[in-house]
């Protein structure tokens, strides 16, 4: 019995230093890990590796390639009077919301489609069919504000990365994508919807833009209501802005609800005669 106790005592005596050493080593490793983690958390790797700059150059190249594909297959309008009116709305929204006016580039495309969509690097494509379908400059400004929000909040690139993948986009911008891939990107941006969260974000941001610019945002909700009603009545497939922006009636309701929380100073964006002249000019293109 005593012999057994003596043996245990000896094992404990000799093992204790090893256990203390192991504990000390473990403590050192834990401290080293958290110290390294703390130091690394202070490093801006995006800036260090220039990832942000590379991302911007990728977006710029994508915007150029996609718009070039559109301009080669569709009719780009260069009518100065029509473009001036679109630019007038853009400047009004940008100037009152601290947005970079030059960073948003509006392109007018001749088409019966009721559509507008954003491209990478600030390109905003507007179809003449959209202008023809709008009943006021305020309705059009709501749609433009919505697409500008997609641009400003980087929704376009988020959508492309999610749907296509960053590595595939890098291949395209590297010159190995081919025309067919770029055409698929055009189709993706012009005829498929953003997810619900991004759509809501763009809707509410558009309302904010309009309110800050003293533009009545309610016609934007009315536009959504009307398009939804036209689709239910069997409107032609040219109303692409509904297919790419689904649940229009519900969105309109949310917009109206949000407007009630805002203080709006409504001022006419465009005189009725000027709006009609603008619409007729676009229709005659």
C-alpha positions as CSV (number, residue, x, y, z in Angstrom):
1,X,0.0,0.0,0.0
2,X,2.7,2.4,1.0
3,X,4.8,1.3,-2.0
4,X,1.9,2.2,-4.3
5,X,1.4,5.7,-2.7
6,X,5.2,6.3,-3.0
7,X,5.1,5.4,-6.7
8,X,2.2,7.8,-7.4
9,X,4.0,10.6,-5.5
10,X,7.1,10.1,-7.5
11,X,5.2,10.2,-10.8
12,X,3.4,13.4,-9.8
13,X,6.7,14.9,-8.7
14,X,8.4,14.2,-12.0
15,X,5.4,14.9,-14.2
16,X,4.6,18.3,-12.6
17,X,7.4,20.2,-14.3
18,X,6.4,18.8,-17.7
19,X,2.7,19.8,-17.1
20,X,3.8,23.3,-16.1
21,X,6.0,23.5,-19.2
22,X,3.1,22.4,-21.4
23,X,0.7,24.8,-19.8
24,X,3.2,27.7,-20.3
25,X,3.7,26.8,-23.9
26,X,-0.1,26.6,-24.4
27,X,-0.5,30.0,-22.8
28,X,2.2,31.5,-25.0
29,X,0.6,30.1,-28.1
30,X,-2.8,31.5,-27.2
31,X,-1.3,34.9,-26.4
32,X,0.6,34.8,-29.7
33,X,-2.5,33.9,-31.6
34,X,-4.6,36.8,-30.2
35,X,-1.7,39.2,-30.6
36,X,-1.4,38.3,-34.3
37,X,-5.1,38.5,-34.8
38,X,-5.2,42.0,-33.2
39,X,-2.4,43.2,-35.4
40,X,-3.8,41.8,-38.6
41,X,-7.2,43.3,-37.9
42,X,-5.6,46.7,-38.0
43,X,-4.2,46.2,-41.5
44,X,-6.3,47.5,-44.4
45,X,-5.7,44.6,-46.9
46,X,-8.0,46.2,-49.5
47,X,-5.8,49.2,-49.6
48,X,-2.5,47.3,-49.1
49,X,-3.2,44.9,-52.0
50,X,-4.9,47.6,-54.1
51,X,-8.0,45.3,-54.4
52,X,-10.4,48.2,-54.4
53,X,-8.6,49.9,-57.3
54,X,-8.6,46.7,-59.3
55,X,-12.3,46.2,-58.6
56,X,-13.0,49.7,-60.0
57,X,-11.0,49.0,-63.1
58,X,-12.9,45.8,-63.6
59,X,-16.2,47.6,-63.3
60,X,-15.1,50.3,-65.7
61,X,-14.0,47.7,-68.3
62,X,-17.3,45.8,-67.9
63,X,-19.3,48.9,-68.4
64,X,-17.5,49.7,-71.6
65,X,-17.8,46.2,-73.0
66,X,-21.5,45.9,-72.2
67,X,-22.5,49.3,-73.5
68,X,-20.4,48.7,-76.6
69,X,-22.4,45.5,-77.2
70,X,-25.7,47.4,-76.8
71,X,-24.6,50.2,-79.2
72,X,-23.6,47.7,-81.8
73,X,-27.0,45.9,-81.8
74,X,-29.5,48.7,-81.0
75,X,-30.1,52.3,-82.2
76,X,-28.5,54.9,-79.9
77,X,-30.3,58.2,-80.2
78,X,-28.1,61.4,-80.3
79,X,-30.9,63.9,-80.5
80,X,-29.5,66.8,-78.4
81,X,-32.9,68.2,-77.3
82,X,-34.1,64.8,-75.9
83,X,-30.8,64.1,-74.2
84,X,-30.8,67.6,-72.7
85,X,-34.1,66.9,-71.0
86,X,-32.9,63.6,-69.6
87,X,-29.7,65.4,-68.4
88,X,-31.8,68.1,-66.8
89,X,-33.6,65.5,-64.7
90,X,-30.4,63.8,-63.8
91,X,-28.6,67.0,-62.8
92,X,-31.6,68.1,-60.6
93,X,-31.5,64.8,-58.7
94,X,-27.7,64.6,-58.5
95,X,-27.2,68.2,-57.4
96,X,-29.6,67.9,-54.5
97,X,-28.2,64.5,-53.3
98,X,-24.5,65.1,-53.5
99,X,-24.1,62.6,-56.4
100,X,-21.4,62.8,-59.0
101,X,-23.3,64.1,-62.1
102,X,-20.5,63.1,-64.5
103,X,-20.3,59.6,-63.0
104,X,-23.8,58.8,-64.3
105,X,-23.9,58.5,-68.1
106,X,-27.4,58.3,-69.6
107,X,-27.9,56.7,-73.0
108,X,-31.1,56.9,-75.0
109,X,-32.0,53.8,-77.0
110,X,-34.7,53.7,-79.7
111,X,-37.1,50.9,-78.7
112,X,-40.8,50.4,-77.9
113,X,-39.8,48.5,-74.8
114,X,-40.8,50.2,-71.5
115,X,-37.5,49.7,-69.9
116,X,-34.5,51.3,-68.2
117,X,-31.5,49.6,-66.6
118,X,-28.2,50.3,-65.0
119,X,-24.8,49.0,-66.2
120,X,-21.5,48.8,-64.4
121,X,-19.5,52.1,-64.1
122,X,-22.5,54.4,-64.0
123,X,-24.0,53.7,-67.4
124,X,-27.8,54.1,-67.4
125,X,-29.7,52.9,-70.4
126,X,-33.2,54.5,-71.1
127,X,-35.5,53.2,-73.9
128,X,-37.7,55.6,-75.7
129,X,-40.7,53.4,-74.9
130,X,-40.3,54.2,-71.2
131,X,-40.5,57.9,-71.9
132,X,-43.6,57.4,-74.1
133,X,-45.3,55.4,-71.4
134,X,-44.6,57.8,-68.5
135,X,-47.4,60.4,-67.9
136,X,-45.2,63.0,-66.3
137,X,-41.7,64.1,-65.7
138,X,-42.1,63.0,-62.0
139,X,-42.9,59.4,-63.1
140,X,-39.8,59.3,-65.2
141,X,-37.7,60.9,-62.5
142,X,-38.8,58.1,-60.1
143,X,-37.6,55.4,-62.5
144,X,-34.3,57.2,-63.2
145,X,-33.8,57.7,-59.4
146,X,-34.4,54.0,-58.9
147,X,-31.7,53.0,-61.5
148,X,-29.4,55.7,-60.1
149,X,-29.7,54.1,-56.7
150,X,-28.7,50.7,-58.2
151,X,-25.6,52.5,-59.5
152,X,-24.8,54.4,-56.3
153,X,-25.2,51.4,-54.1
154,X,-23.2,49.1,-56.3
155,X,-26.1,46.8,-56.9
156,X,-25.1,46.2,-60.5
157,X,-21.8,44.6,-59.6
158,X,-23.3,42.7,-56.7
159,X,-25.8,41.2,-59.1
160,X,-23.2,40.2,-61.7
161,X,-20.9,38.7,-59.1
162,X,-23.7,36.7,-57.6
163,X,-25.1,35.5,-60.9
164,X,-21.9,35.1,-63.0
165,X,-19.1,34.9,-60.5
166,X,-16.1,37.2,-60.0
167,X,-13.6,34.9,-61.7
168,X,-15.8,34.8,-64.9
169,X,-16.1,38.6,-64.9
170,X,-12.3,38.9,-64.6
171,X,-11.9,36.6,-67.6
172,X,-14.3,38.8,-69.6
173,X,-12.5,42.0,-68.7
174,X,-9.2,40.3,-69.4
175,X,-10.1,40.0,-73.1
176,X,-10.9,36.3,-73.1
177,X,-14.7,36.5,-72.6
178,X,-15.9,36.7,-76.2
179,X,-18.8,38.6,-77.6
180,X,-21.4,35.9,-76.6
181,X,-20.5,36.2,-73.0
182,X,-21.0,40.0,-73.0
183,X,-24.3,39.6,-74.8
184,X,-25.4,37.3,-72.0
185,X,-24.4,40.0,-69.5
186,X,-26.6,42.5,-71.4
187,X,-29.5,40.1,-71.2
188,X,-28.9,39.5,-67.5
189,X,-29.0,43.2,-66.7
190,X,-31.8,44.2,-69.0
191,X,-34.3,41.4,-68.5
192,X,-33.8,39.7,-65.1
193,X,-34.8,41.0,-61.6
194,X,-32.6,42.1,-58.7
195,X,-33.4,40.4,-55.4
196,X,-36.2,41.8,-53.3
197,X,-33.8,43.5,-50.8
198,X,-31.9,45.4,-53.5
199,X,-35.2,46.4,-55.2
200,X,-36.6,47.8,-51.9
201,X,-33.3,49.6,-51.3
202,X,-33.5,51.2,-54.7
203,X,-37.2,52.2,-54.3
204,X,-36.7,53.9,-51.0
205,X,-33.5,55.6,-52.1
206,X,-35.3,56.9,-55.2
207,X,-38.0,58.4,-52.9
208,X,-35.2,60.0,-50.8
209,X,-33.6,61.4,-54.0
210,X,-36.9,62.9,-55.2
211,X,-37.8,64.4,-51.8
212,X,-34.4,66.0,-51.4
213,X,-34.8,67.5,-54.9
214,X,-38.4,68.7,-54.1
215,X,-39.8,66.4,-56.7
216,X,-43.2,64.7,-55.9
217,X,-42.4,61.0,-55.3
218,X,-46.1,59.9,-55.4
219,X,-46.2,59.7,-59.3
220,X,-43.5,57.0,-59.0
221,X,-45.8,54.8,-57.0
222,X,-48.6,55.6,-59.5
223,X,-46.4,54.5,-62.3
224,X,-45.9,51.1,-60.7
225,X,-49.6,50.7,-60.0
226,X,-50.4,51.6,-63.6
227,X,-47.9,49.2,-65.1
228,X,-49.1,46.4,-62.9
229,X,-52.6,47.1,-64.0
230,X,-51.6,47.1,-67.7
231,X,-49.9,43.7,-67.3
232,X,-53.0,42.2,-65.6
233,X,-55.0,43.4,-68.6
234,X,-52.8,41.6,-71.0
235,X,-50.4,44.3,-72.0
236,X,-47.8,43.4,-74.6
237,X,-44.4,42.0,-73.6
238,X,-42.7,45.3,-74.2
239,X,-43.3,46.3,-70.6
240,X,-39.9,44.9,-69.5
241,X,-39.5,47.2,-66.5
242,X,-42.3,45.1,-64.7
243,X,-40.7,41.8,-65.5
244,X,-37.3,43.0,-64.2
245,X,-38.9,44.7,-61.2
246,X,-41.6,42.3,-59.9
247,X,-44.3,42.7,-57.2
248,X,-44.9,46.2,-58.5
249,X,-48.2,46.7,-56.7
250,X,-46.7,45.7,-53.3
251,X,-43.7,47.9,-53.9
252,X,-46.0,50.8,-54.8
253,X,-47.8,50.3,-51.5
254,X,-44.5,50.3,-49.6
255,X,-43.5,53.5,-51.4
256,X,-46.7,55.3,-50.5
257,X,-46.2,54.2,-46.9
258,X,-42.7,55.5,-46.9
259,X,-43.7,58.8,-48.4
260,X,-45.9,59.5,-45.4
261,X,-42.8,59.5,-43.2
262,X,-41.1,62.2,-45.4
263,X,-41.6,65.9,-45.6
264,X,-42.1,66.7,-49.2
265,X,-42.0,70.2,-50.8
266,X,-43.5,69.6,-54.2
267,X,-42.4,71.7,-57.1
268,X,-43.1,71.0,-60.8
269,X,-40.1,69.3,-62.3
270,X,-41.2,70.3,-65.8
271,X,-44.0,72.4,-67.2
272,X,-46.8,70.4,-68.9
273,X,-46.1,72.0,-72.2
274,X,-42.4,71.2,-71.9
275,X,-43.1,67.6,-70.9
276,X,-45.4,67.0,-73.9
277,X,-42.9,68.6,-76.3
278,X,-40.2,66.3,-74.8
279,X,-42.4,63.2,-75.3
280,X,-43.5,64.2,-78.8
281,X,-39.8,64.8,-79.7
282,X,-38.8,61.4,-78.5
283,X,-41.7,59.7,-80.2
284,X,-40.7,61.4,-83.5
285,X,-37.1,60.1,-83.4
